[in-house]
Amino acid sequence: MDEYKIKSIEEGLTKIEFPEFDKISSDAPVFYNPHMELNRDLSILAIQVFQKEQEREIDICDLFGGSGIRGIRYKNEIEGVGEVSINDISEVANHYEKHNIELNSLSNIEVYQHDASMFLRMKRGEFDVIDIDPFGTPSPFLDSAGYCARRNSLLCVTATDTSALCGTYKEPCIRKYNAKPYKSEYCHETGIRILAGFVALTLAKYAKCIEVKLSHSTEHYMRLYLEIKKGSKKTDESLNNMGYISHCKNCLHRQTSNGLASPIEEICPVCGEKLVHAGPLWLGDIQNGEFIQKMIDESENKKINTEKEALKLLNKCLAESDAPATFFDIHSVCKSLKVSAPKFDLIVNQIKEEGFIAIKTHYNPLGIKTDANIREIQDILLKLTK
């Protein structure tokens, strides 16, 4: 390993070393992505909240170890952690994972060199937390995660193939997630719901179901924190959350339809144009207000470098926990009306004055989640522009 120039970094309370590389890619000798520090900081908070809710010691699996930063931080910075298992198929990565464990003077961390799916199948029921943070899609590993996950465990999933989930490339989404996307102004939320729905359907074959604790779409990736429950009846009931989002390209109306095989309207009830559909996807809650509030409270006890950014995101997700599915991009609506957009806060306040919910969303700085329909939004905007 002497041929590499070594770089040292610090995150939270943890220091690691790894070979320098010019570009963040899977070709790097040992994978480390500095842009995922917010992801790791939020994971620290989420897993700590989960551990406190369980009131017991928890064992964690870091499925794609890379430099070891994620698994090592979990052991070093989260209270009540028993054993951490770090897996990576790369021998070079294993070397640096072991080196970084020693660098932080930690024990009770095991390093493994296995194919990710095979590793999960070898370790059935051994983990309280499984973290799947691959380079690209998590899709190939979710069946093994469903097989491995124990009752009342936490499954953390990252997807970086947002172009597929958001509908830029339709065929890869159908192939990887068994769902049809649609590139609307709220496509990042649709992507989150497609990912959650795919996890739900994948785990259902093992009589396991999901409860979404937190989800977010940030820059180049999407992230889910899912508590796993077990039981045939619970799972059957949970699948009632599966369905479709239908969208009108002409007037921007959108509606949801629960059920995998239920009839779906083909014609827009507002303007009579043909609707386009995205799904199957998860129509249940994608934010849990109580869990997110605990994460916000927990941030006072943790050293995280991205604290300002993390709290801003968490507070937006907390507000969204009471909001309906999808949102309106105000500039898109104003463009369809051929009017200039009023000030954003003025619009939010006016929607509330009219008796509707109006919540800013983390997906889009110009997005508003509301229970008002498109005609009611248009009337409010026209009133304000006058």
C-alpha positions as CSV (number, residue, x, y, z in Angstrom):
1,M,0.0,0.0,0.0
2,D,3.1,2.3,0.0
3,E,2.5,3.4,-3.6
4,Y,-0.3,5.8,-2.5
5,K,-0.1,9.3,-1.3
6,I,-2.1,9.4,1.9
7,K,-4.7,12.1,2.9
8,S,-6.0,12.7,6.4
9,I,-9.5,14.1,7.2
10,E,-11.6,14.6,10.3
11,E,-15.4,14.3,10.6
12,G,-17.1,14.7,13.9
13,L,-14.9,13.1,16.5
14,T,-13.3,10.7,14.0
15,K,-10.0,10.9,12.0
16,I,-9.3,8.7,9.0
17,E,-6.6,8.3,6.4
18,F,-6.9,7.0,2.8
19,P,-5.2,7.3,-0.6
20,E,-5.6,10.6,-2.4
21,F,-7.5,10.5,-5.7
22,D,-8.2,13.1,-8.4
23,K,-11.9,12.4,-8.9
24,I,-14.7,10.9,-6.8
25,S,-15.5,7.7,-8.6
26,S,-15.7,4.0,-8.1
27,D,-12.2,3.8,-9.7
28,A,-10.6,5.4,-6.6
29,P,-8.3,2.9,-4.8
30,V,-10.4,3.5,-1.6
31,F,-13.8,5.2,-1.9
32,Y,-14.4,8.4,0.2
33,N,-16.9,11.1,-0.8
34,P,-16.5,14.4,1.1
35,H,-19.8,15.6,-0.3
36,M,-21.6,12.9,1.8
37,E,-20.6,14.3,5.1
38,L,-24.1,15.7,5.7
39,N,-25.5,12.2,4.9
40,R,-23.2,10.7,7.5
41,D,-24.0,13.4,10.1
42,L,-27.7,12.9,9.7
43,S,-27.1,9.1,10.0
44,I,-25.3,9.7,13.3
45,L,-28.4,11.5,14.7
46,A,-30.9,9.1,13.2
47,I,-29.2,6.0,14.5
48,Q,-28.7,7.5,18.0
49,V,-32.4,8.4,18.2
50,F,-33.2,4.8,17.1
51,Q,-30.9,3.4,19.7
52,K,-32.4,5.4,22.5
53,E,-35.9,4.4,21.4
54,Q,-34.9,0.7,21.5
55,E,-33.3,1.2,25.0
56,R,-30.7,-1.4,24.3
57,E,-27.3,-2.0,22.7
58,I,-27.4,-2.1,18.9
59,D,-25.3,-3.9,16.3
60,I,-24.6,-2.1,13.0
61,C,-23.7,-3.2,9.5
62,D,-21.9,-0.8,7.2
63,L,-22.4,-2.7,3.9
64,F,-20.1,-0.7,1.6
65,G,-17.2,0.3,3.9
66,G,-14.8,2.1,1.5
67,S,-12.4,4.1,3.8
68,G,-14.4,2.9,6.8
69,I,-15.5,6.5,7.7
70,R,-19.2,5.6,8.1
71,G,-18.9,2.5,10.3
72,I,-16.0,3.9,12.3
73,R,-18.0,7.1,13.1
74,Y,-21.0,5.0,14.1
75,K,-18.8,3.1,16.7
76,N,-16.9,6.2,17.8
77,E,-19.8,8.7,18.0
78,I,-23.0,6.9,18.9
79,E,-23.8,5.8,22.4
80,G,-25.0,2.2,23.0
81,V,-23.4,0.6,20.0
82,G,-22.2,-3.0,20.4
83,E,-20.5,-4.5,17.4
84,V,-20.0,-2.7,14.0
85,S,-19.4,-4.8,10.9
86,I,-17.7,-3.1,8.0
87,N,-17.9,-4.9,4.7
88,D,-16.1,-4.2,1.4
89,I,-15.2,-6.5,-1.4
90,S,-11.9,-4.6,-2.0
91,E,-8.8,-5.8,-0.3
92,V,-7.3,-2.3,-0.4
93,A,-10.4,-0.9,1.3
94,N,-10.2,-3.6,4.0
95,H,-6.5,-2.6,4.7
96,Y,-7.5,1.1,5.2
97,E,-10.6,0.2,7.2
98,K,-8.4,-1.8,9.7
99,H,-5.8,1.0,9.7
100,N,-8.5,3.7,10.5
101,I,-10.0,1.5,13.3
102,E,-6.6,1.4,14.9
103,L,-6.1,5.1,14.3
104,N,-9.2,5.8,16.4
105,S,-8.2,3.3,19.1
106,L,-11.5,1.4,18.7
107,S,-12.5,-2.2,19.4
108,N,-15.5,-4.4,18.7
109,I,-15.4,-3.5,14.9
110,E,-15.0,-6.4,12.5
111,V,-13.9,-5.9,8.9
112,Y,-15.2,-8.3,6.2
113,Q,-14.4,-8.9,2.5
114,H,-17.5,-10.3,0.8
115,D,-20.0,-9.6,-2.0
116,A,-22.5,-7.2,-0.4
117,S,-25.6,-9.4,-1.0
118,M,-23.8,-12.6,0.1
119,F,-22.6,-10.9,3.3
120,L,-26.2,-10.0,4.3
121,R,-27.4,-13.5,3.6
122,M,-24.6,-14.9,5.7
123,K,-25.6,-12.7,8.6
124,R,-29.4,-13.1,8.8
125,G,-31.0,-11.4,11.8
126,E,-27.6,-10.3,13.3
127,F,-28.0,-6.5,12.8
128,D,-30.2,-3.8,14.4
129,V,-29.1,-1.3,11.7
130,I,-28.2,-2.0,8.1
131,D,-26.8,0.9,6.2
132,I,-26.7,0.5,2.4
133,D,-24.8,3.4,0.8
134,P,-23.6,2.2,-2.6
135,F,-22.0,3.9,-5.6
136,G,-25.2,4.1,-7.7
137,T,-28.4,2.1,-7.2
138,P,-29.2,0.2,-4.0
139,S,-31.7,-2.0,-5.9
140,P,-29.6,-5.2,-6.2
141,F,-29.0,-5.4,-2.5
142,L,-32.5,-4.8,-1.1
143,D,-33.7,-8.3,-1.5
144,S,-30.8,-9.6,0.7
145,A,-31.5,-6.7,3.1
146,G,-35.1,-7.8,3.4
147,Y,-33.9,-11.4,4.1
148,C,-31.4,-10.2,6.7
149,A,-33.3,-7.5,8.5
150,R,-34.6,-8.4,12.0
151,R,-37.9,-7.2,13.6
152,N,-37.8,-3.6,14.8
153,S,-34.5,-2.8,13.0
154,L,-33.5,0.3,11.1
155,L,-32.7,0.1,7.3
156,C,-30.8,3.2,5.9
157,V,-30.8,3.4,2.1
158,T,-29.0,5.8,-0.2
159,A,-29.6,6.0,-4.0
160,T,-27.4,8.2,-6.2
161,D,-29.1,7.2,-9.5
162,T,-31.4,10.2,-9.2
163,S,-31.7,10.6,-13.0
164,A,-33.5,7.3,-13.2
165,L,-35.7,7.8,-10.1
166,C,-36.6,11.4,-11.2
167,G,-37.6,10.3,-14.7
168,T,-34.8,11.7,-16.8
169,Y,-34.2,8.1,-17.9
170,K,-37.4,6.2,-17.7
171,E,-36.2,2.7,-18.8
172,P,-33.5,2.3,-16.0
173,C,-36.1,3.2,-13.4
174,I,-38.5,0.6,-14.7
175,R,-35.7,-2.0,-14.8
176,K,-34.2,-1.3,-11.4
177,Y,-37.3,-0.2,-9.4
178,N,-40.2,-1.9,-11.3
179,A,-41.9,1.5,-11.4
180,K,-42.6,4.1,-14.1
181,P,-41.2,7.6,-13.2
182,Y,-42.4,11.0,-14.5
183,K,-40.2,14.1,-14.7
184,S,-42.5,16.7,-13.2
185,E,-41.6,19.7,-11.0
186,Y,-42.0,17.4,-8.0
187,C,-39.9,14.6,-9.5
188,H,-37.5,14.3,-6.6
189,E,-40.4,13.6,-4.2
190,T,-41.8,11.1,-6.8
191,G,-38.3,9.5,-6.8
192,I,-38.3,9.2,-3.0
193,R,-41.7,7.5,-3.1
194,I,-40.6,5.1,-5.9
195,L,-37.6,4.1,-3.8
196,A,-39.7,3.6,-0.7
197,G,-42.3,1.7,-2.6
198,F,-39.7,-0.6,-4.1
199,V,-38.3,-1.4,-0.6
200,A,-41.8,-2.0,0.7
201,L,-42.7,-4.5,-2.1
202,T,-39.3,-6.2,-1.9
203,L,-39.5,-6.7,1.9
204,A,-43.2,-7.8,1.7
205,K,-42.2,-11.3,0.4
206,Y,-40.5,-11.8,3.8
207,A,-43.6,-10.6,5.6
208,K,-41.8,-7.4,6.6
209,C,-43.0,-3.9,6.2
210,I,-41.6,-0.4,6.5
211,E,-42.3,2.7,8.5
212,V,-40.6,5.8,7.0
213,K,-38.8,7.8,9.8
214,L,-37.1,10.4,7.6
215,S,-36.5,10.9,3.9
216,H,-34.7,13.6,1.9
217,S,-33.4,14.4,-1.5
218,T,-30.2,16.3,-1.4
219,E,-28.0,17.3,-4.3
220,H,-27.1,14.1,-6.1
221,Y,-28.7,11.5,-3.8
222,M,-31.8,10.3,-2.0
223,R,-31.8,8.9,1.5
224,L,-34.4,6.8,3.4
225,Y,-34.5,5.8,7.1
226,L,-36.9,2.9,7.5
227,E,-38.0,1.1,10.6
228,I,-38.7,-2.6,9.8
229,K,-41.7,-4.3,11.3
230,K,-42.6,-8.0,10.9
231,G,-45.9,-9.9,10.4
232,S,-48.1,-11.0,7.5
233,K,-51.1,-8.9,8.7
234,K,-49.1,-5.7,9.2
235,T,-47.4,-6.2,5.9
236,D,-50.7,-6.7,4.0
237,E,-52.1,-3.5,5.7
238,S,-48.9,-1.6,4.9
239,L,-49.2,-2.3,1.2
240,N,-52.4,-0.3,1.1
241,N,-49.9,2.6,1.0
242,M,-48.9,1.6,-2.5
243,G,-50.4,3.4,-5.5
244,Y,-49.9,5.9,-8.3
245,I,-49.6,9.7,-8.8
246,S,-51.4,11.0,-11.9
247,H,-50.3,14.3,-13.4
248,C,-51.8,16.7,-16.0
249,K,-49.2,18.3,-18.2
250,N,-51.7,20.9,-19.4
251,C,-53.1,22.4,-16.3
252,L,-50.7,21.0,-13.6
253,H,-53.5,19.1,-11.7
254,R,-52.2,16.1,-9.8
255,Q,-54.0,13.3,-7.9
256,T,-53.1,10.1,-6.1
257,S,-54.7,6.6,-6.4
258,N,-54.1,4.0,-3.7
259,G,-53.9,0.3,-4.8
260,L,-51.6,-1.7,-7.0
261,A,-54.4,-2.9,-9.4
262,S,-57.1,-0.3,-8.7
263,P,-58.7,1.6,-11.6
264,I,-56.9,4.9,-12.4
265,E,-58.5,7.9,-14.0
266,E,-57.2,8.6,-17.5
267,I,-58.7,12.0,-18.1
268,C,-57.9,15.1,-16.1
269,P,-61.0,16.1,-14.1
270,V,-60.0,19.8,-14.3
271,C,-59.3,20.4,-18.0
272,G,-60.1,17.2,-19.8
273,E,-56.6,16.4,-21.0
274,K,-55.0,13.0,-20.7
275,L,-53.2,12.2,-17.4
276,V,-49.8,10.7,-17.1
277,H,-49.0,8.3,-14.3
278,A,-46.0,7.5,-12.1
279,G,-45.7,4.3,-10.0
280,P,-46.3,2.1,-8.3
281,L,-44.9,4.1,-5.5
282,W,-45.3,4.7,-1.7
283,L,-48.2,7.1,-0.9
284,G,-47.9,6.7,2.9
285,D,-46.0,9.1,5.2
286,I,-42.4,9.8,4.2
287,Q,-41.6,12.0,7.2
288,N,-42.1,11.1,10.9
289,G,-42.4,14.3,12.9
290,E,-41.7,12.8,16.3
291,F,-38.6,11.0,15.1
292,I,-37.3,14.1,13.3
293,Q,-37.9,16.3,16.3
294,K,-35.8,13.8,18.4
295,M,-33.0,14.1,15.8
296,I,-33.1,17.9,16.1
297,D,-32.9,17.6,19.9
298,E,-30.1,15.1,19.6
299,S,-28.0,17.5,17.5
300,E,-27.2,19.4,20.7
301,N,-25.3,16.4,22.0
302,K,-23.3,15.7,18.9
303,K,-20.3,17.3,17.2
304,I,-21.2,17.5,13.5
305,N,-19.5,19.9,11.1
306,T,-22.6,20.3,9.0
307,E,-24.8,21.3,11.9
308,K,-26.3,24.5,10.3
309,E,-27.1,22.6,7.0
310,A,-28.4,19.6,8.9
311,L,-30.8,21.5,11.1
312,K,-32.1,23.6,8.2
313,L,-33.0,20.3,6.3
314,L,-34.4,18.6,9.4
315,N,-36.7,21.5,10.2
316,K,-38.0,21.6,6.7
317,C,-38.6,17.8,6.8
318,L,-40.4,18.3,10.2
319,A,-42.8,20.8,8.7
320,E,-43.4,18.5,5.7
321,S,-44.5,15.6,8.0
322,D,-48.0,17.2,8.1
323,A,-48.2,17.9,4.4
324,P,-50.0,16.0,1.6
325,A,-48.1,14.3,-1.3
326,T,-46.5,16.4,-4.1
327,F,-46.1,20.1,-4.2
328,F,-46.6,23.1,-6.5
329,D,-43.6,24.9,-8.1
330,I,-44.9,28.5,-8.0
331,H,-42.9,29.6,-11.1
332,S,-44.3,26.7,-13.1
333,V,-47.8,27.7,-12.2
334,C,-47.2,31.3,-12.9
335,K,-45.6,30.4,-16.3
336,S,-48.8,28.4,-17.2
337,L,-50.8,31.5,-16.3
338,K,-48.4,33.8,-18.2
339,V,-48.0,36.1,-15.1
340,S,-45.0,37.2,-13.1
341,A,-44.5,35.4,-9.8
342,P,-45.4,37.4,-6.7
343,K,-43.1,37.3,-3.7
344,F,-42.9,33.7,-2.3
345,D,-43.7,34.5,1.3
346,L,-46.7,36.6,0.2
347,I,-48.1,33.5,-1.7
348,V,-47.5,31.3,1.3
349,N,-49.3,33.7,3.6
350,Q,-52.2,34.2,1.2
351,I,-52.8,30.4,0.8
352,K,-52.9,30.1,4.6
353,E,-55.4,33.1,4.8
354,E,-57.6,31.2,2.4
355,G,-57.8,28.4,4.9
356,F,-55.3,25.9,3.3
357,I,-52.1,24.3,4.4
358,A,-49.0,26.0,3.0
359,I,-45.6,24.5,3.7
360,K,-42.2,25.2,2.1
361,T,-40.6,22.0,0.9
362,H,-36.9,20.9,1.1
363,Y,-37.1,19.6,-2.5
364,N,-37.4,22.9,-4.2
365,P,-36.9,26.5,-2.9
366,L,-40.0,27.6,-4.9
367,G,-42.1,24.6,-3.9
368,I,-45.2,24.8,-1.7
369,K,-47.0,21.7,-0.2
370,T,-50.7,22.5,0.1
371,D,-54.1,20.9,0.2
372,A,-55.3,23.6,-2.2
373,N,-56.0,22.3,-5.7
374,I,-54.6,23.8,-8.9
375,R,-57.6,26.0,-9.6
376,E,-57.5,27.4,-6.1
377,I,-53.7,28.1,-6.4
378,Q,-54.2,29.8,-9.7
379,D,-57.0,32.0,-8.3
380,I,-54.7,33.0,-5.4
381,L,-51.9,33.9,-7.8
382,L,-54.1,35.9,-10.1
383,K,-55.5,37.8,-7.1
384,L,-52.0,38.6,-5.9
385,T,-50.7,39.7,-9.3
386,K,-53.6,42.2,-9.6
